[in-house]
């Protein structure tokens, strides 16, 4: 009969650390009770050796027919079975630290194959659909997720240390707003109303700043009804935070300090490698405008003030289709993505985005066609987005109205007019800067993974037909 509990006293790592002094063929007088999965089993007559894996690592179980109760059953365990075992800590003649099993009990049966004992599970579909098996069979999978969890913990602690209050905001929204993205739609039966899964918590968080919470952050899920790729999952984790009295320069200072500190917390260094290429999280990060980087890439000076026709021509030369609704600002942003994004390796701030693609950011005082906005790029992908927040309700309404015009012209990612948010701004939002960091992408960098699915415990997959 499978027991209801097991009196567990030691993890594998604790045994390796606590009894490292044992010499070959030496037995201690210390009894431990360990538990985990059997990942390897070798039977040699009246001896049996099993590799037991728990959440901390692996320890060998050493069983003898004259010492171990139910030795025959022990010798016929299946790979993947959960067991609990009691015995003395010893080191075998071959120098392997082990638990010499006196008694053991099966805690759960593994009814499925864990894959090749050396290679683990290699089928990608099985790995992602049955992550519970993948995490046991492939230690690298567990290591990547552990780094991801450590990143989340470090981000939260660092924000707390800087005086940010952690808050929660609604996931169900009556209006899909806060970012330019296609939403997931659902129906609220009791209210008989259409709702949207949030694409960003931005507007709710800024309303809290209006309400007097001067530094707030949220670490939570956001949902975007978009494609699945090695860099994109439809639901992902975002760190979003707002600080009253800051501008985007202050937020860039905070961002580089935060990310480099988190890398140091998790990796122990800010200098590492990513996909076999040297990579540095160390601050300070360079700051260059979108126009400057794009001009360098195309070999001529371009900016938001360049004619739309010329920018569109440069895009078409690069096989980028230009939508009729795009103005010069959107064309410049698209040209930047087409020519620069993938070449940005070590972290860099790209600054001064056009107003046309920044409906929630404050205009630059010296150029009203640009905003005080930045995006941080690393390893050829966007890592963070931040800006000085637009706090003029009249300007915000006109930006929303422009977004509505774009939606009418066929842009299904354009934002909607949020009257509640405009009314909140009318109560007064002080000068404020905001930041959003893609936690999954940061975890990919720190875990040295090229596929976002590796650092999400249960990535979104197409349902199997007939399941």
C-alpha positions in Angstrom: 0.0 0.0 0.0 1.3 3.4 -0.9 1.8 5.4 2.4 0.2 8.7 3.1 3.4 10.4 4.2 7.1 9.8 4.6 9.4 11.1 7.3 12.0 12.8 5.1 15.2 14.1 6.9 17.8 14.9 4.2 18.2 16.2 0.6 20.8 14.9 -1.7 22.8 18.1 -1.6 22.8 18.2 2.2 24.4 14.7 2.2 27.1 15.6 -0.3 27.9 18.7 1.8 27.6 17.2 5.2 29.5 13.9 4.7 32.1 14.9 2.1 34.8 14.0 4.6 34.1 10.2 4.4 36.9 8.2 2.9 36.4 5.3 0.4 34.9 2.2 2.1 34.1 4.3 5.2 30.7 4.1 6.9 29.3 6.7 9.2 27.0 6.1 12.1 24.5 8.6 10.8 21.1 7.5 9.5 19.2 9.6 7.0 15.8 9.3 5.3 15.9 10.4 1.6 13.1 10.6 -1.0 12.9 11.2 -4.7 12.7 9.4 -8.1 14.8 6.4 -9.2 16.6 7.6 -12.3 19.1 4.7 -12.8 19.1 1.2 -11.4 21.9 -1.4 -11.7 21.6 -4.8 -10.2 24.7 -7.0 -9.7 23.6 -10.2 -8.0 23.1 -9.5 -4.4 24.0 -5.8 -4.8 21.9 -3.1 -6.3 22.8 0.6 -7.0 20.1 3.2 -7.7 20.5 6.9 -8.5 17.9 8.8 -6.5 17.2 12.4 -7.7 15.4 15.0 -5.6 15.0 18.7 -6.1 18.5 19.4 -4.9 20.5 16.9 -6.9 21.3 13.1 -6.8 22.5 10.6 -4.3 23.3 6.9 -4.8 21.4 4.3 -3.0 23.4 1.2 -2.1 21.3 -1.9 -1.4 22.5 -5.4 -0.3 20.3 -8.5 -0.1 21.5 -9.2 3.4 20.8 -5.7 4.7 18.0 -4.1 2.6 14.4 -5.1 3.3 12.4 -6.3 0.3 15.6 -6.4 -1.8 14.0 -8.3 -4.6 11.3 -5.6 -5.1 14.0 -2.9 -4.8 15.9 -4.7 -7.7 12.8 -4.5 -9.9 11.9 -0.8 -9.4 10.9 1.1 -12.5 12.8 4.2 -13.7 10.9 7.1 -12.4 9.3 5.5 -9.4 9.2 7.7 -6.3 10.6 6.0 -3.2 11.7 6.9 0.3 14.7 5.1 1.7 16.4 5.0 5.1 20.0 4.0 5.9 23.4 5.0 6.9 25.5 7.4 5.0 28.6 5.6 3.6 31.2 5.9 0.9 31.6 2.8 -1.3 34.9 1.2 -2.2 34.8 3.0 -5.5 34.4 6.3 -3.7 30.7 7.1 -4.3 28.9 8.8 -1.4 25.8 6.7 -0.8 22.9 5.8 1.5 23.2 2.2 2.5 19.6 1.2 2.4 18.1 -0.7 5.3 14.4 0.0 4.6 12.6 1.6 1.8 9.0 2.2 0.6 7.5 3.0 -2.8 5.8 6.4 -2.7 4.4 6.5 -6.3 4.6 4.5 -9.4 5.8 5.9 -12.7 3.6 4.4 -15.4 5.3 6.1 -18.3 8.9 5.8 -19.7 11.3 8.6 -18.7 13.3 8.2 -21.8 16.9 7.1 -22.3 18.7 6.9 -19.0 21.5 9.1 -20.3 19.9 11.4 -22.8 16.6 12.0 -21.0 13.5 12.9 -23.1 14.5 14.4 -26.4 11.1 14.7 -28.2 10.2 18.4 -28.1 6.4 17.8 -28.2 6.6 15.4 -25.2 8.9 17.7 -23.3 6.6 20.7 -23.5 3.3 18.9 -23.2 4.5 16.8 -20.3 6.9 19.2 -18.6 6.4 17.3 -15.3 8.4 14.4 -17.0 10.9 16.7 -18.8 11.9 18.3 -15.5 13.0 15.0 -14.1 14.5 13.5 -17.2 16.4 16.6 -18.3 18.3 18.4 -15.5 19.0 21.3 -17.8 15.3 22.0 -18.0 15.1 22.3 -14.3 18.2 24.4 -14.1 16.7 26.9 -16.6 13.4 27.2 -14.7 15.3 27.6 -11.4 17.2 30.5 -12.9 13.9 32.0 -14.1 12.4 31.7 -10.6 15.5 33.3 -9.2 15.2 36.2 -11.6 11.6 36.8 -10.5 12.6 36.7 -6.8 15.6 39.1 -7.4 13.4 41.6 -9.4 10.8 41.6 -6.6 13.4 42.1 -3.8 15.3 44.8 -5.7 12.0 46.7 -6.3 11.1 46.4 -2.6 14.5 47.7 -1.6 14.0 50.8 -3.8 10.8 51.7 -2.0 8.3 50.4 -4.6 5.0 49.0 -3.4 3.9 45.8 -5.0 0.3 46.0 -6.1 -2.3 43.9 -8.0 -4.5 45.3 -10.8 -7.3 43.7 -12.8 -6.7 41.1 -15.4 -10.2 41.3 -16.9 -10.6 44.7 -18.6 -13.6 46.3 -20.2 -11.3 48.0 -22.7 -8.2 46.5 -24.3 -5.6 49.2 -23.6 -2.2 49.9 -22.2 -0.2 48.7 -25.1 -0.5 48.2 -28.9 -1.4 44.5 -29.2 -4.3 42.3 -30.2 -6.2 41.1 -27.1 -7.9 37.9 -26.0 -11.6 38.3 -25.7 -14.0 36.6 -23.2 -17.5 37.0 -22.0 -18.7 37.8 -18.5 -22.0 35.9 -18.1 -23.3 37.7 -15.0 -22.6 41.2 -16.5 -23.5 40.0 -20.0 -20.5 42.0 -21.2 -17.4 41.5 -23.4 -14.1 41.6 -21.5 -10.5 41.5 -22.5 -7.5 39.8 -20.8 -5.1 42.6 -20.1 -2.4 43.3 -22.5 -0.6 45.5 -20.0 -1.4 46.8 -16.5 -0.1 50.3 -17.4 -3.1 52.5 -17.1 -4.2 50.9 -13.8 -0.8 51.4 -12.3 -0.7 55.1 -13.3 -4.2 55.5 -11.7 -2.6 54.3 -8.5 0.1 57.0 -8.8 -2.7 59.6 -9.3 -4.2 58.1 -6.0 -1.0 58.9 -4.1 1.1 55.7 -4.4 4.2 57.4 -5.7 6.2 54.2 -6.5 4.3 51.0 -7.5 5.1 47.8 -9.4 3.4 44.7 -10.5 4.9 41.4 -11.5 2.2 39.5 -13.3 0.8 37.9 -16.4 -0.2 39.7 -19.5 -1.9 38.3 -22.6 -1.5 39.1 -26.2 -3.4 37.3 -29.0 -0.4 37.1 -31.3 1.9 34.5 -32.9 4.0 31.8 -31.1 7.7 31.8 -31.8 11.0 31.2 -30.0 10.7 34.7 -28.7 6.9 35.0 -28.1 4.4 33.3 -25.9 0.8 34.5 -25.9 0.8 34.8 -22.1 4.0 36.1 -20.5 5.3 37.8 -17.4 5.9 41.5 -17.2 7.5 43.6 -14.5 5.8 47.0 -14.8 6.6 49.9 -12.5 6.0 53.7 -12.1 7.9 56.3 -10.1 6.5 59.8 -9.5 8.8 62.8 -10.1 11.1 60.8 -12.5 11.6 61.2 -16.2 12.9 58.7 -18.8 16.5 59.5 -18.0 16.0 58.6 -14.4 14.2 55.4 -15.4 17.1 54.4 -17.7 19.5 54.8 -14.8 17.2 52.6 -12.7 16.7 50.0 -15.4 20.4 49.4 -16.1 21.1 49.2 -12.3 18.2 46.8 -11.8 19.0 44.4 -14.6 22.7 44.3 -13.9 22.0 43.7 -10.2 19.6 40.9 -10.9 22.2 39.2 -13.2 24.7 39.5 -10.4 22.2 38.1 -7.9 21.5 35.1 -10.0 24.8 34.4 -11.8 27.2 35.9 -9.4 28.6 38.1 -12.2 27.5 40.6 -14.8 29.9 39.2 -17.4 28.7 36.0 -19.0 28.1 34.3 -22.4 24.9 34.0 -24.3 24.6 31.4 -27.0 28.4 31.0 -27.0 29.0 34.7 -27.4 30.4 37.1 -24.8 27.7 39.2 -23.2 27.8 41.9 -20.5 25.0 43.1 -18.2 27.3 45.7 -16.7 26.1 49.3 -16.4 26.3 51.9 -17.8 24.5 51.0 -21.1 25.0 53.2 -24.2 22.1 55.5 -25.1 21.5 56.3 -28.8 18.5 57.7 -30.6 16.4 55.7 -33.0 17.2 58.2 -35.8 20.9 58.0 -35.2 21.0 54.2 -35.2 18.8 54.0 -38.3 20.8 56.6 -40.2 23.9 54.6 -39.5 22.3 51.4 -40.8 20.9 52.8 -44.0 23.9 55.0 -44.8 22.1 58.4 -44.9 20.5 60.8 -42.4 16.9 59.9 -41.7 14.6 61.1 -38.9 10.9 61.6 -38.1 11.2 64.8 -40.2 12.3 62.9 -43.3 9.4 62.7 -45.8 7.1 59.8 -45.5 7.6 59.0 -49.2 11.3 58.6 -48.8 11.1 56.5 -45.7 8.5 54.3 -47.3 10.8 53.9 -50.3 13.7 52.7 -48.0 11.3 50.2 -46.4 10.1 48.9 -49.8 13.8 48.4 -50.8 14.0 46.1 -47.9 10.8 44.2 -48.8 8.8 45.7 -45.9 5.2 46.4 -46.9 4.1 49.9 -46.0 0.5 50.3 -44.7 -1.3 53.4 -46.1 -2.1 54.6 -42.6 1.6 54.8 -41.6 3.0 58.3 -41.2 6.7 59.2 -41.2 7.0 58.2 -37.5 5.7 54.7 -38.0 7.9 54.3 -41.1 11.0 55.4 -39.2 10.2 52.9 -36.4 9.7 50.1 -38.9 12.9 51.0 -40.7 14.8 50.8 -37.4 13.4 47.3 -36.7 14.2 46.1 -40.2 17.8 47.4 -40.1 19.1 47.6 -36.6 17.3 45.5 -34.0 19.0 42.1 -34.6 22.5 43.7 -34.5 22.1 45.2 -31.0 24.0 42.7 -28.8 25.2 44.1 -25.4 22.4 46.1 -23.6 21.7 49.5 -25.2 19.0 52.1 -24.8 17.3 53.2 -28.0 15.8 56.6 -27.3 13.5 59.3 -28.7 10.7 57.3 -30.4 8.2 59.1 -32.7 4.9 60.2 -31.2 3.1 58.1 -33.8 4.2 54.9 -32.2 4.2 56.2 -28.6 0.6 57.1 -27.7 1.2 57.1 -23.9 4.6 58.9 -23.8 5.3 62.5 -23.1 6.5 64.7 -26.0 10.1 66.0 -26.0 10.0 69.7 -25.2 12.5 70.5 -28.0 10.8 68.4 -30.7 7.1 67.7 -30.4 7.3 64.9 -33.0 9.4 62.8 -30.7 8.8 61.4 -27.2 10.8 60.9 -24.1 10.7 57.1 -24.6 13.3 54.4 -24.7 13.5 50.7 -25.4 16.3 48.6 -24.0 17.7 46.0 -26.4 19.9 43.0 -25.7 21.0 40.0 -27.8 19.0 41.4 -30.8 15.7 41.7 -29.0 13.6 44.2 -27.1 14.1 43.7 -23.3 12.4 46.7 -21.8 10.2 49.7 -22.7 9.9 52.9 -20.7 9.1 56.6 -21.0 8.2 59.8 -19.3 4.4 59.4 -18.9 2.0 61.6 -20.8 0.1 63.4 -18.1 -1.9 66.0 -20.1 -5.5 64.7 -20.5 -6.2 66.7 -23.6 -3.1 65.5 -25.4 -3.9 61.9 -24.2 -7.4 62.2 -25.7 -6.0 63.3 -29.0 -3.5 60.4 -29.0 -6.3 58.0 -28.3 -8.4 59.5 -31.1 -5.5 59.0 -33.5 -5.3 55.4 -32.4 -9.0 55.0 -33.1 -8.4 56.4 -36.6 -5.7 53.8 -37.1 -8.0 51.1 -35.9 -10.6 52.2 -38.4 -7.9 52.1 -41.1 -7.3 48.4 -40.3 -4.7 48.4 -37.6 -5.9 45.7 -35.2 -3.3 46.5 -32.6 -4.3 50.1 -32.2 -5.4 51.2 -28.8 -9.0 52.1 -27.8 -10.1 55.4 -26.2 -10.2 54.8 -22.4 -12.5 57.5 -21.0 -11.9 56.3 -17.4 -8.2 56.8 -17.7 -8.6 60.2 -19.2 -10.8 61.2 -16.3 -8.1 59.8 -13.9 -5.6 62.1 -15.6 -7.9 65.0 -15.0 -7.4 64.5 -11.3 -3.7 65.1 -11.8 -0.8 62.8 -12.6 2.5 64.3 -11.4 5.6 64.0 -13.6 6.1 60.2 -13.7 8.3 57.7 -15.5 7.3 54.1 -16.2 9.0 50.9 -17.2 8.0 47.5 -18.5 10.5 44.6 -18.5 9.8 41.3 -20.3 10.7 38.9 -17.5 10.7 35.9 -19.8 13.2 37.5 -22.1 15.4 38.5 -19.2 15.3 35.0 -17.9 16.3 33.7 -21.4 19.4 35.8 -21.3 20.3 34.8 -17.7 19.6 31.1 -18.3 21.3 31.1 -21.7 18.3 29.8 -23.6 17.4 30.8 -27.2 13.8 29.5 -27.0 11.3 31.2 -24.7 9.5 27.8 -24.0 12.6 26.7 -22.1 12.0 29.2 -19.3 8.2 29.0 -19.1 7.1 26.1 -17.0 4.1 25.3 -19.2 4.3 27.2 -22.6 1.2 27.7 -24.7 0.8 24.8 -27.2 -1.8 24.0 -29.9 -4.3 21.5 -28.4 -4.0 18.0 -29.7 -6.9 16.9 -31.8 -9.1 14.4 -30.1 -7.6 15.1 -26.7 
